[in-house]
Amino acid sequence: MPRKTPKIQIPASDREILIRWSNSRTLAHQTVERAKMILFSGEGKPVKIIADELRTYPNKIIYWRQRCIEKGLDGLMDKPRSGRPAIYGDDLRNKVLKLIGTQPPKGFATWDGPLLAKELKVPTDAIWGILRKEGVHLQRQRSWCISTDKDFSSKAADIIGLDLSPPLNAIVLCVDEKPSIQALERKTGYIMTDNMKVVRGNKSTYKRHGTLNLFAALEVSTGHIHGKVTEKKKREDFQSFMNNVVSEYSEDQEIHVILDNYCTHKKMKSGYSNVKMFIFILHPLRLVG
């Protein structure tokens, strides 16, 4: 007959955490198992029965029960381990970070892991370990814009304010266009492959029909998009598009339009008094990176 073991008293807050751990599919297996051990022990189940249900050893359950009694949930975590002694210290780290800021050897455009390892005469794995730890991505590229407009901050604040807290009952529209979209005609249909699979195929050749331009206005509050495709992107086309967009709202509806300073947008008059302002920002910009 299994020996009766004392029931563990589990606080309500700890019980919720243990239940979450025991049902987790992302935590480590040992953490899930230990949580179940403590929950079963809190129900007063004997150690032998818990061991049979979890397919483990009774001594293992006794050990983690005792750890939980002494240290709470922290006792269910593994003790810190010293690990393998570091072979390369801060000296190599400093050399790597200093070296990637210099020009690579002749014939190479950028530094990479093997090239750094060869230059510093260390294994490539040591270099990759340092780069991962420091969050350095040698081949990843990013670009950003810096405005030289002295009033850029105040202009940006006005636009962000419109997005986050627009005037009561006002409509905020973000407008832009995508020019030079290729209008291609390509034959499509279902074909049978060599392994007798039927898939949809596209013919490799196509016919060009010139380019198209897309005007779009995003209604910030609802996510609704007003769109229009035109053959050209002249100011008259943009004027017609904006007139169509504004005409969908009542005459007493206050409308705020946000757009950049593209030449097509400039000197554009909607002819509608309820369009309160057009905001031209981002001028001038300098691309960096």
BELNORUR-V27404 format. One record per residue. N is the residue number from 1. RES is the residue in one letter. PHI is phi in whole degrees, 0 to 359 (999 if undefined). D_FIRST is the distance of its C-alpha to the first C-alpha in Angstrom with 2 decimals. Layout:
# BELNORUR-V27404
N | RES | PHI | D_FIRST
N | RES | PHI | D_FIRST
This chain:
# BELNORUR-V27404
1 | M | 999 | 0.00
2 | P | 299 | 3.85
3 | R | 289 | 6.45
4 | K | 280 | 8.91
5 | T | 256 | 12.22
6 | P | 296 | 15.66
7 | K | 281 | 17.52
8 | I | 276 | 20.61
9 | Q | 272 | 23.89
10 | I | 250 | 25.98
11 | P | 301 | 29.69
12 | A | 301 | 31.15
13 | S | 295 | 33.54
14 | D | 291 | 30.88
15 | R | 296 | 28.73
16 | E | 299 | 31.77
17 | I | 294 | 32.27
18 | L | 297 | 28.67
19 | I | 296 | 28.85
20 | R | 295 | 32.15
21 | W | 296 | 30.85
22 | S | 292 | 27.84
23 | N | 260 | 30.31
24 | S | 287 | 33.00
25 | R | 250 | 34.47
26 | T | 246 | 36.71
27 | L | 289 | 34.58
28 | A | 297 | 33.14
29 | H | 301 | 29.89
30 | Q | 294 | 28.18
31 | T | 292 | 29.28
32 | V | 297 | 27.89
33 | E | 295 | 24.51
34 | R | 294 | 24.33
35 | A | 298 | 25.36
36 | K | 294 | 22.53
37 | M | 302 | 20.02
38 | I | 289 | 21.51
39 | L | 297 | 21.82
40 | F | 296 | 18.15
41 | S | 294 | 17.36
42 | G | 293 | 19.99
43 | E | 276 | 18.22
44 | G | 86 | 15.19
45 | K | 288 | 12.87
46 | P | 296 | 10.08
47 | V | 300 | 11.67
48 | K | 298 | 9.61
49 | I | 291 | 10.55
50 | I | 298 | 14.01
51 | A | 297 | 14.45
52 | D | 294 | 13.90
53 | E | 292 | 16.31
54 | L | 266 | 18.82
55 | R | 55 | 18.53
56 | T | 221 | 18.59
57 | Y | 259 | 17.01
58 | P | 302 | 14.51
59 | N | 298 | 17.27
60 | K | 295 | 19.73
61 | I | 292 | 18.02
62 | I | 299 | 17.71
63 | Y | 297 | 21.38
64 | W | 284 | 22.70
65 | R | 300 | 20.84
66 | Q | 294 | 22.58
67 | R | 298 | 25.84
68 | C | 291 | 25.82
69 | I | 297 | 25.24
70 | E | 281 | 28.12
71 | K | 236 | 30.58
72 | G | 72 | 29.73
73 | L | 294 | 30.43
74 | D | 298 | 32.72
75 | G | 290 | 29.81
76 | L | 275 | 28.61
77 | M | 273 | 31.90
78 | D | 293 | 32.57
79 | K | 291 | 34.46
80 | P | 298 | 38.16
81 | R | 246 | 39.17
82 | S | 292 | 42.54
83 | G | 73 | 43.10
84 | R | 286 | 45.85
85 | P | 300 | 49.00
86 | A | 292 | 51.80
87 | I | 276 | 54.59
88 | Y | 245 | 57.15
89 | G | 256 | 57.63
90 | D | 295 | 59.83
91 | D | 298 | 62.93
92 | L | 292 | 62.25
93 | R | 304 | 61.26
94 | N | 296 | 64.56
95 | K | 294 | 66.51
96 | V | 296 | 64.96
97 | L | 295 | 65.65
98 | K | 287 | 69.16
99 | L | 290 | 69.89
100 | I | 290 | 68.95
101 | G | 271 | 71.58
102 | T | 252 | 74.33
103 | Q | 288 | 76.15
104 | P | 290 | 74.45
105 | P | 301 | 76.36
106 | K | 301 | 79.38
107 | G | 99 | 78.53
108 | F | 240 | 75.29
109 | A | 278 | 75.14
110 | T | 218 | 71.86
111 | W | 283 | 69.26
112 | D | 223 | 66.05
113 | G | 302 | 63.07
114 | P | 300 | 64.47
115 | L | 292 | 67.88
116 | L | 296 | 66.47
117 | A | 297 | 64.42
118 | K | 293 | 67.56
119 | E | 293 | 69.63
120 | L | 266 | 67.16
121 | K | 60 | 66.14
122 | V | 226 | 62.38
123 | P | 296 | 59.76
124 | T | 298 | 59.80
125 | D | 301 | 56.07
126 | A | 296 | 56.86
127 | I | 294 | 59.54
128 | W | 298 | 57.38
129 | G | 298 | 54.63
130 | I | 294 | 57.16
131 | L | 296 | 58.69
132 | R | 296 | 55.34
133 | K | 296 | 54.39
134 | E | 272 | 57.81
135 | G | 70 | 57.82
136 | V | 264 | 60.99
137 | H | 243 | 61.81
138 | L | 291 | 64.86
139 | Q | 260 | 65.69
140 | R | 283 | 64.80
141 | Q | 239 | 67.90
142 | R | 222 | 68.53
143 | S | 230 | 71.78
144 | W | 209 | 72.68
145 | C | 246 | 75.76
146 | I | 238 | 77.51
147 | S | 274 | 80.08
148 | T | 261 | 83.30
149 | D | 284 | 84.08
150 | K | 295 | 84.29
151 | D | 262 | 83.28
152 | F | 300 | 80.30
153 | S | 299 | 77.70
154 | S | 291 | 79.31
155 | K | 294 | 79.76
156 | A | 297 | 76.15
157 | A | 297 | 75.04
158 | D | 298 | 77.10
159 | I | 289 | 75.47
160 | I | 298 | 71.91
161 | G | 297 | 72.71
162 | L | 295 | 73.87
163 | D | 293 | 70.67
164 | L | 278 | 68.31
165 | S | 216 | 70.33
166 | P | 290 | 73.22
167 | P | 303 | 75.79
168 | L | 301 | 74.92
169 | N | 64 | 75.46
170 | A | 267 | 76.82
171 | I | 255 | 76.17
172 | V | 247 | 75.41
173 | L | 242 | 76.17
174 | C | 254 | 75.53
175 | V | 242 | 78.10
176 | D | 198 | 78.55
177 | E | 222 | 79.69
178 | K | 239 | 78.75
179 | P | 272 | 81.97
180 | S | 57 | 82.75
181 | I | 275 | 80.06
182 | Q | 291 | 81.00
183 | A | 265 | 81.63
184 | L | 252 | 80.67
185 | E | 248 | 80.88
186 | R | 225 | 78.56
187 | K | 285 | 77.92
188 | T | 228 | 74.33
189 | G | 174 | 72.73
190 | Y | 266 | 70.00
191 | I | 230 | 70.13
192 | M | 254 | 68.24
193 | T | 274 | 66.97
194 | D | 298 | 66.82
195 | N | 267 | 63.23
196 | M | 68 | 64.31
197 | K | 268 | 62.81
198 | V | 260 | 64.88
199 | V | 227 | 65.12
200 | R | 274 | 67.54
201 | G | 241 | 70.20
202 | N | 242 | 72.89
203 | K | 292 | 76.23
204 | S | 291 | 76.89
205 | T | 265 | 80.41
206 | Y | 211 | 81.28
207 | K | 249 | 84.32
208 | R | 272 | 85.07
209 | H | 239 | 86.34
210 | G | 79 | 86.94
211 | T | 233 | 84.76
212 | L | 236 | 83.58
213 | N | 239 | 82.81
214 | L | 244 | 79.99
215 | F | 262 | 80.35
216 | A | 216 | 77.24
217 | A | 230 | 76.58
218 | L | 265 | 73.05
219 | E | 276 | 72.56
220 | V | 300 | 70.20
221 | S | 290 | 68.69
222 | T | 248 | 67.76
223 | G | 84 | 67.67
224 | H | 290 | 70.31
225 | I | 243 | 72.64
226 | H | 266 | 76.31
227 | G | 226 | 77.59
228 | K | 207 | 80.88
229 | V | 258 | 81.95
230 | T | 230 | 85.52
231 | E | 282 | 87.62
232 | K | 233 | 88.81
233 | K | 233 | 87.59
234 | K | 285 | 90.82
235 | R | 299 | 91.16
236 | E | 294 | 92.45
237 | D | 294 | 89.33
238 | F | 293 | 87.13
239 | Q | 300 | 89.31
240 | S | 297 | 88.94
241 | F | 298 | 85.16
242 | M | 294 | 84.88
243 | N | 297 | 87.24
244 | N | 295 | 85.04
245 | V | 294 | 81.91
246 | V | 294 | 83.56
247 | S | 293 | 85.12
248 | E | 284 | 81.67
249 | Y | 253 | 81.31
250 | S | 291 | 83.39
251 | E | 294 | 86.43
252 | D | 268 | 85.03
253 | Q | 280 | 81.76
254 | E | 283 | 81.58
255 | I | 235 | 80.74
256 | H | 244 | 79.92
257 | V | 244 | 80.15
258 | I | 248 | 78.69
259 | L | 203 | 80.08
260 | D | 271 | 81.31
261 | N | 262 | 84.90
262 | Y | 298 | 85.49
263 | C | 302 | 89.18
264 | T | 295 | 88.64
265 | H | 276 | 87.18
266 | K | 286 | 90.03
267 | K | 56 | 92.88
268 | M | 262 | 91.03
269 | K | 246 | 91.96
270 | S | 280 | 89.93
271 | G | 81 | 92.52
272 | Y | 246 | 89.83
273 | S | 288 | 90.05
274 | N | 279 | 86.38
275 | V | 278 | 85.34
276 | K | 284 | 85.22
277 | M | 198 | 84.82
278 | F | 244 | 84.35
279 | I | 253 | 82.68
280 | F | 254 | 83.72
281 | I | 230 | 81.60
282 | L | 67 | 80.60
283 | H | 234 | 84.17
284 | P | 273 | 84.74
285 | L | 237 | 81.66
286 | R | 233 | 81.10
287 | L | 278 | 78.46
288 | V | 237 | 76.53
289 | G | 105 | 74.13
